[in-house]
Amino acid sequence: MKHLRTVDDVMTHAVISVDRGARFKDVVETMRQWRISAVPVLSQEGRVAGVVSEADLLLKAQGADESRAVTAGDLMTVPAVTVPKDATIAGAARLMARGHLKRLPVVDDDGRLVGVVSRGDLLKIYLRPDADIAEELREMIMAELIPVGSALVNVHVADGIVHLNGSVPDQSLTDVLVRVARTVPGVVDVTAHFDADDVPA
């Protein structure tokens, strides 16, 4: 399994969308048919102009909508909250949490819709095999952090929990290793037990 880093790695590429002129009933039917809670509204250029959610539609059902909105263009919430396809998974998760959002349209550098990412998509990182997580972390440690011969770092991963041990020349390096381990997608928690003595020559 490849390293999961960005939204592009986990998003759904087949996206259901509507254009500004889609009628109210068509929007409701689209959402019902595909079992989605929101749908992006696209401009003629394929850019995300807004989003229509169940909450937007329910205003009509509650009798609270006095705007005479009958099309997706009338109903949509603007500006739409979108996420770039190269955004980190952690960044997308923070954006969803702040906005209490279930799904985010994913856009390319030109703002065109290329996918959608849901909460469930972001949770895919926790399905990574422990071996994949351990391999990625070892690569990061060897390539970026530990000069050869200056430390001995053992990596073991079980159920997404990283266990680090060995010996380091400086105990301050322990905090660095723990922080790095926490950045690896799929890591649930990190424990570290290092000996500052008897560092290999």
Backbone torsions as a table, in degrees:
resi	resn	phi	psi	omega
1	MET	NA	134.0	-178.5
2	LYS	-72.5	162.7	178.2
3	HIS	-65.7	132.7	179.4
4	LEU	-97.8	111.5	-175.6
5	ARG	-124.2	-42.8	-171.0
6	THR	-115.2	168.7	177.0
7	VAL	-57.8	-36.3	180.0
8	ASP	-59.3	-27.4	-178.6
9	ASP	-74.0	-23.9	-172.9
10	VAL	-122.9	-9.6	-173.7
11	MET	-70.4	162.8	172.9
12	THR	-90.1	123.5	-175.1
13	HIS	-83.9	-28.0	177.9
14	ALA	-82.2	108.9	-172.1
15	VAL	-112.2	134.3	173.9
16	ILE	-93.5	125.9	-179.2
17	SER	-142.1	170.3	175.5
18	VAL	-134.3	163.0	174.6
19	ASP	-97.4	172.2	-174.9
20	ARG	-58.0	-31.1	-175.0
21	GLY	-85.5	-1.7	-179.1
22	ALA	-58.9	134.1	-177.9
23	ARG	-75.4	157.1	-177.4
24	PHE	-51.1	-50.7	-177.5
25	LYS	-64.2	-34.8	178.6
26	ASP	-66.6	-37.6	178.1
27	VAL	-64.8	-45.4	178.8
28	VAL	-60.7	-44.0	-178.8
29	GLU	-65.5	-40.1	178.2
30	THR	-61.1	-45.3	-179.0
31	MET	-67.7	-36.8	178.8
32	ARG	-69.1	-44.6	-177.1
33	GLN	-62.1	-41.1	-176.0
34	TRP	-97.2	0.4	177.5
35	ARG	54.8	51.4	178.0
36	ILE	-121.2	154.7	-174.8
37	SER	-98.3	-6.7	179.0
38	ALA	-157.6	155.8	-178.4
39	VAL	-139.7	132.0	176.7
40	PRO	-69.9	146.0	175.7
41	VAL	-109.0	124.3	-173.7
42	LEU	-103.4	146.7	171.0
43	SER	-78.9	176.4	179.3
44	GLN	-64.0	-25.0	-179.4
45	GLU	-86.1	0.6	179.8
46	GLY	86.4	9.1	177.7
47	ARG	-87.8	153.9	-178.3
48	VAL	-78.9	111.5	-178.6
49	ALA	-88.5	-26.6	-178.6
50	GLY	-179.4	-174.8	179.2
51	VAL	-138.0	136.3	172.2
52	VAL	-106.6	124.2	-179.8
53	SER	-112.4	169.8	175.1
54	GLU	-57.9	-36.0	179.8
55	ALA	-62.2	-39.6	178.0
56	ASP	-62.9	-41.6	-178.2
57	LEU	-70.9	-33.8	-177.9
58	LEU	-69.5	-19.7	174.8
59	LEU	-58.9	-37.3	178.7
60	LYS	-67.9	-43.8	-179.4
61	ALA	-64.0	-31.0	-179.3
62	GLN	-81.1	-8.7	-176.2
63	GLY	76.2	16.0	-176.5
64	ALA	-94.5	-3.2	-177.1
65	ASP	-95.3	111.6	179.4
66	GLU	-107.0	11.3	-174.7
67	SER	-86.9	-5.7	-177.3
68	ARG	60.9	33.7	-179.8
69	ALA	-71.4	125.7	-179.0
70	VAL	-129.9	-7.7	179.1
71	THR	-124.4	166.9	178.7
72	ALA	-60.0	-37.4	178.2
73	GLY	-62.4	-33.7	178.4
74	ASP	-75.3	-36.7	-171.0
75	LEU	-84.6	-26.4	-167.0
76	MET	-65.8	152.5	173.1
77	THR	-89.1	129.7	178.9
78	VAL	-130.6	150.0	-8.5
79	PRO	-72.5	154.1	179.0
80	ALA	-74.3	141.4	173.1
81	VAL	-85.4	116.5	-179.6
82	THR	-124.5	170.1	178.6
83	VAL	-135.7	137.2	177.1
84	PRO	-68.0	150.4	-177.5
85	LYS	-66.7	-22.0	179.0
86	ASP	-95.1	9.7	175.8
87	ALA	-67.3	150.1	178.0
88	THR	-71.4	156.1	177.4
89	ILE	-61.8	-41.1	179.1
90	ALA	-62.9	-40.4	178.9
91	GLY	-63.7	-42.1	178.0
92	ALA	-64.7	-38.7	179.1
93	ALA	-63.5	-41.7	178.3
94	ARG	-64.2	-40.8	179.7
95	LEU	-62.8	-43.0	177.4
96	MET	-63.1	-43.6	-177.7
97	ALA	-64.0	-43.7	-179.3
98	ARG	-62.7	-40.0	-176.8
99	GLY	-94.0	2.6	-176.9
100	HIS	52.2	46.3	-176.2
101	LEU	-103.3	146.1	177.9
102	LYS	-94.8	-27.2	-176.3
103	ARG	-144.0	150.8	176.6
104	LEU	-132.3	131.1	170.5
105	PRO	-66.1	140.4	-180.0
106	VAL	-107.9	131.4	-175.6
107	VAL	-123.0	156.9	175.9
108	ASP	-88.7	-170.6	-176.1
109	ASP	-63.9	-22.5	179.8
110	ASP	-95.1	5.1	179.1
111	GLY	81.9	10.8	179.6
112	ARG	-86.0	144.4	-178.5
113	LEU	-68.7	127.0	179.1
114	VAL	-126.0	-6.4	-179.4
115	GLY	176.7	-175.0	175.2
116	VAL	-143.4	143.2	179.1
117	VAL	-123.2	133.7	-178.8
118	SER	-112.8	171.8	175.4
119	ARG	-58.4	-41.3	179.8
120	GLY	-62.4	-37.1	177.6
121	ASP	-62.3	-42.6	-178.5
122	LEU	-65.8	-28.7	-179.8
123	LEU	-76.6	-8.8	178.7
124	LYS	-58.4	-27.0	-177.5
125	ILE	-61.8	-24.6	-178.6
126	TYR	-83.6	2.3	173.8
127	LEU	-97.4	1.1	179.3
128	ARG	-63.0	138.8	174.8
129	PRO	-61.7	144.7	178.7
130	ASP	-55.8	-37.1	-179.0
131	ALA	-62.3	-37.0	178.5
132	ASP	-65.9	-43.1	179.3
133	ILE	-62.0	-45.7	-179.0
134	ALA	-62.8	-41.6	-179.9
135	GLU	-62.9	-45.3	-179.6
136	GLU	-63.3	-42.9	-179.2
137	LEU	-65.3	-40.7	177.9
138	ARG	-62.0	-39.9	178.6
139	GLU	-62.5	-42.4	-179.9
140	MET	-64.4	-41.9	-178.8
141	ILE	-65.7	-46.3	-177.4
142	MET	-68.4	-38.7	-173.8
143	ALA	-81.2	-31.7	-168.6
144	GLU	-120.6	-26.0	-166.7
145	LEU	-112.0	-45.1	-168.0
146	ILE	-109.6	109.2	173.1
147	PRO	-61.1	141.7	-177.0
148	VAL	-56.2	130.2	176.3
149	GLY	89.4	-8.2	-176.8
150	SER	-93.3	-13.1	-178.2
151	ALA	-159.8	161.2	174.3
152	LEU	-125.4	113.8	-177.3
153	VAL	-121.2	117.9	175.3
154	ASN	-99.3	135.5	-179.1
155	VAL	-119.1	125.8	174.5
156	HIS	-133.5	135.1	-179.5
157	VAL	-125.1	129.4	177.4
158	ALA	-137.2	121.5	-179.0
159	ASP	55.0	36.6	177.8
160	GLY	82.4	-4.1	179.1
161	ILE	-94.2	123.8	-178.5
162	VAL	-89.9	130.7	175.9
163	HIS	-116.2	117.5	179.6
164	LEU	-110.3	136.7	173.8
165	ASN	-154.7	172.1	-178.2
166	GLY	134.8	-147.2	178.4
167	SER	-133.3	143.0	-179.2
168	VAL	-131.8	150.1	-178.5
169	PRO	-71.7	-20.0	-177.0
170	ASP	-145.8	127.6	-177.6
171	GLN	-63.0	-21.7	177.8
172	SER	-63.6	-23.0	178.3
173	LEU	-67.8	-23.8	178.6
174	THR	-59.1	-45.9	179.7
175	ASP	-62.6	-37.6	178.7
176	VAL	-63.4	-44.9	-179.3
177	LEU	-63.4	-40.6	179.4
178	VAL	-64.7	-43.6	179.3
179	ARG	-62.0	-42.1	179.1
180	VAL	-63.7	-44.0	-179.7
181	ALA	-60.1	-37.2	-178.5
182	ARG	-69.3	-18.1	179.4
183	THR	-82.5	-11.3	-178.2
184	VAL	-75.8	121.5	-180.0
185	PRO	-56.2	133.7	179.5
186	GLY	101.4	-11.7	-179.8
187	VAL	-75.9	127.6	-180.0
188	VAL	-91.2	-40.9	179.9
189	ASP	-159.8	167.1	-178.8
190	VAL	-136.2	133.0	170.1
191	THR	-119.3	148.4	-178.0
192	ALA	-143.4	131.5	177.2
193	HIS	-138.3	101.1	-176.9
194	PHE	-117.9	146.0	175.5
195	ASP	-102.3	128.4	-179.2
196	ALA	-84.5	-6.6	-178.9
197	ASP	-99.5	167.5	174.3
198	ASP	54.2	41.3	178.1
199	VAL	-69.4	132.3	-178.6
200	PRO	-57.6	142.8	179.9
201	ALA	-79.7	NA	NA
